Amino acid sequence: MSGRGGIGGLQVPRISFDEFLAFGRDALIRADVPVVITLPQGTQGLGRDGVAERLGDMKVTLFTEPGNKQNPERWTTREIRLREFFEDDRYMNDPQTWNRIVSNFRESPADVNAILGFDAGKLFDYRGPMNAANLWISHKGVFTQSHFDELENFNICLEGSKRFVLAPPGFWEYYPRSLRRGFGDKSQVFDFDDVDWARYPKLAAKLAQRRELVLKPGEMLYLPLGWWHQAESLDDMNINMNFWMRDAKIFRRPYVFGVAVYTAIYRKLKGVYNYEPAGTTS
């Protein structure tokens, strides 16, 4: 039987920005549970017009995929100028295609701070090796299939909203896709809202511990490495920034470390987009 089938959901803790500062970023990472942090008033950052004006000439990567939650293939990618994405209606209104923009612009801290409305360098070592400060822009309906990250993730909503489904660490219970295809960090169950329990019975225990939330402007989601998640853009324009940071926690999750090494090699050999900082070559 497909569907959610009565799966329960746990609450995602919500804390203020002051509580986040008092608790500490590293302590939050050690706690290893997702948390939503409310940013202070006046630090909600720039929306579409401000981002377009400041970063319009920046080269970004356009990800394109058929508009299908069960699509088994990878996104295709190519470089464009950010203003092209905003000015060409085809990127926003083609019902058969999902488009999203990604750019790691960690080498431009002034732009990072301007987009966010606060000094992110004081909170996140985003210019360190393997770390990133990513801009994500998408239109309504764009869906990111279930997967995990090998880096600690702090995701800030600037415009629009996104629905996240989160599930605790694990590997074989999630029926990972074939490593031969470079999909070790992704599940054969593309959508945790639509599960064939006869085929994937071990997933039920993990999804009983799922968390659901809608991230809105002025909010930041902390998502620990190794936690499975999927996301869906809910508004006509959705703009997020996230910070990825390496952490020694990865060595306590061998499946995450192994997949991270494999994926890095796979991307290098296949020429797959690897989130290098803007202006560098992979």
N, C-alpha and C positions, 0 to 999 in steps of 0.2 A: 504494500500500500504506500502511495506517495503522500507527501504533505507533512505538516508539522505534527500532526497526531498527538496533540496534548502535551508537547514539550513545554517544560517550565522555563522560567527565566529568573535570574537573580538581578538585584538592583546594582547599578554602578554607583559607587560612592561619589558624592559631589562635595568639593571643598572650595573655599575662597582662595584668592591669590595670596593673601596674607598667610593663610594656613599652609599653603604650598611652600612659601618661603620659610616659614618657621619649621616645618617638617624637614625640608631640604630635598633637593632633586635626587641625591644619591640614596637617601633613606627611602624615597618613594620607589626608586628602582629596586632596592633590596626587598621591599614589601611585595613586589611582583604581582600586583593586581591592577586592573584598569581603573582609572580615576578620571573624572571630569573636573576641570579647574575653571572657575569663573574668573575672567580677567577683569582688572579694575576699569571703572568708567573712564572713557577718554583714551583707551588703548585698543580700540577695536580695529585699528588699521584702515587701509584703503580698500575701497570696493573697485568695481570694474573700471570706472572712469579714471580713478587715480592710478591704478595699475597700468592701464593703457597709456596714460600720459607719461608716466615715469619709465616704463619698461618696454614701450611699444617697439623699439628697434632691436630689442634683445633677441638673439636666436634661441629658439625653443624647440623641443621635440614634440611633434604631433603624433599621438597614438591613434590608430584607426582600427575599428573592429566591427563586424556585423552586429547589429542590434539584437542580440540573442543571448540570453543568460546561459544557454547550454552550448555555446560555441566552443568547440574543442581546440581551435587553433590559436596561435599567439597573435597578439596585436602586430600590425605592421607599423613602421615608424619612418618619419622623414623630418628634416629640419625646415622650419619656416620662421619668419619674423612674427613676434607676438601680435603685432597690429593686424597681420593678415587674418589671424584667427577671429579677432573681434569684428573685422570689416567684411568678411565673406560669409554671407548667410548660409551657404551650403554646409559650413562646419557646424552650424547650430540647429538646422531645421530639416536635415535629411532623416526621415523616420526609419530608414533601413540601416543607418550607420551610426555608431557611437564614435565620437571624437573627444579626445582630452589632450590637454597640454601639460607637459612636465618640463621643468628646468631646475637644475641644481645650480643656484647662483651664490654659493657660499663665498666666492672670492669678491663679492661686492657687499660688504657689511653695511655701507651707508644705505644701499637699496633695501637690504633685508630689514633694517631698522625703520626705514620710511614706510615700507609696505605694512609692517606690523604695528607701528605706533609706539614701540618701546625698544630698549637696547637688549636684543636677544643674546648678544655676546656675553652678558653677565650671567646668563642662565644655562646656555648650551654651548659646548665647545664644538661648534659646527664646522670650524675650519681645521679640525684635527684630521689625521689620516683616516680615510674610509667614512668619515662623517659627512653630513650633507644638510643643506638648507634648500628644500625643494618647494617650488611653486607648482600648484596643481589647479587647473581650470577645466571645468567640464559643463556640459549642458544636461538638461533634465533626462533622467532615465539611465545615464551611464552607470554601468554595474561592474564592480571589481569582484571577480570570482574568489571563492574561499582560498586562503593561503596564509602563510606566516612569514614574518620578517626575521632576518638574522641580526637586526639592530634595534636598539631602544627607540621608540617612536613617540614624539610629542607633536600632535596634530592640532593646528589652530584654524578655526573657521573664520573667514573674513567676509564672505557674502554667500547667500543661499543657505542650504542645509543638507546634511548627509545622514542617512540611516546606516548605522553600523550594527552588525551582529558579531559578537565576540565569543570565543570558546577557549577553554583552558588548554595548556600545553599537552602534547601527545604526538604520536607519529602513526603507528600502524592502525590505531583506532580510527584514523581519518582517511584510510585507504588512499595513500599518496599516489599520484600519477607516476608513470614510469620514469625512472631516472635516465633511461636511454634517450628520452625526449626532452630532458632538461626540466622536468616538471616536479622534482622531488619536494618542492615547497608548496605544492598545490594538491588539492584533494580531487579524487574522481567524482566526489559529490560537489558539483559546481556551485550549488545554491543550497545553503543550510535551511532555507524555508521550504524546500521541495526535495524530500529525501525518500528514496525507495528503500524502505526498511528491510524488505526481504533480501535485497542485495547487500545492504550495508548495516547489518544489525549491531556491530560493535560501536557504531557512532552514537547510538542512543544514550549511553551513559555520559558521554562527553557533552552532548547537546542538552542534556538535562541541567547542565551547569552554565548554559549560555547566558550572555548578557546582551541586552538590546538598548540602543539609545539613538536619539537624533541630536547631532552636534549642530549648534546654531552659532551665529556671529557673536563674538565676545567670549567663546568657550574654547578650551583646550583639552584634548583627550590625551592622557598618557596610556600608551598601549605597549605592554612589555614584549620583549623579543620572545619568539616561540609561541606566542598566543595566536591561535587561528582567528581569522576575521574576514569579513566581506563588507563592502560598502556600496551604497546606491545614492546617486545624486537626485535630490528631490525638487530643485527649483530650476528655472530657466537658465540661470547663471550661478555657478558654484565655484567659489575661489577659496582655496585652503593653502596654508603653508605648513610644512612639517619639518621637523629636525630629526635626523637619524644619527644615533651615536653608538659606537661600539662599546661593549661592556664585557667584562670577564665572565659574566653569567653564562655566556654562550658555551663555555667549556663544561658547564654542569648539564648541558643539554646536547649530548653528542650528535643527535640527529640534526640539530640546527647547525652545529659546526660543520658536520660532514656535508650537508646540503649547501652551505655557504661556500665551501671550498669548491665543490663540484660545479655550482652555478657560476662562480667566477671564471673557472676554466672553460666551461661551456660557452659563456658569453664571449669570451676572448676568441675562441676558435670559430664560433659561428658568426661573429660580428654583431651580436645582439646588443641593443642599447643597454648600457651598464651604469647609468646615473653619474657619469663623470661630470665635474663642474663645467658650467658653460664656458666656452672659449678654449677648452682643451680637447685633445683627440684621444680616442680610446685605443 
